[in-house]
Amino acid sequence: MAAHHADFSQQALPVAHLQQEENDNLLLRFEKFSLATRMLATAFLAASAAHHMEFDTMQ
């Protein structure tokens, strides 16, 4: 039984390693996506603020 258990953990290690790499890739992709979203949101808010200032000065 102990030998079988040891064999199982030997097999599980590479799988865990691959899973970790996959998680890192997903995290990296999410960080890039999140950064792009923040940049878009900032640009949108800046444009919106500029538009409101223009509108205020027109009145």
Secondary structure as GFF3:
##gff-version 3
##sequence-region A 1 59
A	DSSP	alpha_helix	2	58	.	.	.	ID=ss1
###
